[in-house]
Every structure is written in C-alpha cells, then in structure tokens.
C-alpha cells in the first residue's frame, strides 16, 4: 500500500518540528564563558532558550556564537567567504 504524498509531507513536517523543539531544550555541553558543566535553564528571551551557569553566574544563549557576540560563527564565516570569494 502506497502512502499519499500529502500525508507523508505533513508527517515529515510534524516530525521535523518536534525534533527542533526537543533540540532547543537540550542543554549545551558547557558554559560558553567558563566551560563549567553546571548549567540550568533560565527562561526564554526572544524565543531563544537561555541558560545560567552556577559557577560563573552568567546567563547565555546556546546560539553557537562566541562569547559576548550575537552572530553564530558559521554565519560570520560564510559572510567573510562571500566577501573575499
């Protein structure tokens, strides 16, 4: 029996949405400032999960950006490669 294409697309979108929600709540491995693994959730800010480090007492978002920066490293690298490439 063949599954209808529309049903399969809806199911795939739902699965991707659920996976993204789960990944957003997974704790990062460590604090981006001090490297401690003692971190806890600290609410949301602009639809992004924030974390609080119990050792250095700093709040941070796990957005793959260097400390004290908002832009992720991958985005910076691609912008530089487009500029110089």
N, C-alpha and C positions, 0 to 999 in steps of 0.2 A: 504494500500500500504506500502510495506517494503522499507526502505531507504537502499541503498547499503552500505556495511560496509566501503569501501574505502572512499566514500563521507563523511560518518559520522566521520571517523578518521581525515580527512582533516579539516572538520568544527571544530572539538574539538580542534585540534592543533591551528587553527587560533584564536579561542575564547580564549584559554589559553594565546597565545602570546599577544593579545590585552589587556587582563586583566593585565598581567605582566607589559606592557608598561604604563598603567594607574596608577597602584600601584607605579611604580618607580617615577612618577611625583607628587604623593600626598605628601603634606608637612608633616613632622613629627609633632607630637603634640607640642613639645617644644625643646628648645636648650638643647643639652646634657651636656653643661658646666654650664650654669646659670639657666636654667629652664624657660627662657622667651618664650613667645609665639610670639614675634615679630621677625619672621624669613622670609627670602626671598630666592628665588633660586639664586645660584651663579655660574652657569655653570656646566660643566661636567669635570671629571678627571678620566681617565682610565675606561670609560663607566659607571661611577657612578655619580649620581646627587649630587652636593654639595650645601650646604645651608650656609647662612650668617646670624648671629644674629645681630640685630640692637642695642641691649643693651650692650652685652659684646664684640661686634665687632670681633668675631671669626668665622672662617669657619669650617664646619664639614660635614661629610657624614653620612647619616642616615643608617648605616650598622649594627645596633643593637650591636655595640661594646662599651665597657666602654670608657670614655674619655681618650684620649692620647694612645689608643690601636687600632690595625687594625683588630684583630681577634674577631668575634662575640662570645658572651657569650655562646651560645648553642654549638658552636664548641669546646670551651675550656672545657666545662662540659663533653662533650662526650669523648674527648681525655683523660681527667682525669679518667673517669669511665672505659675506656678500659685499661688504665694503671694499675689501682688499682683493677679492677674487675676480 
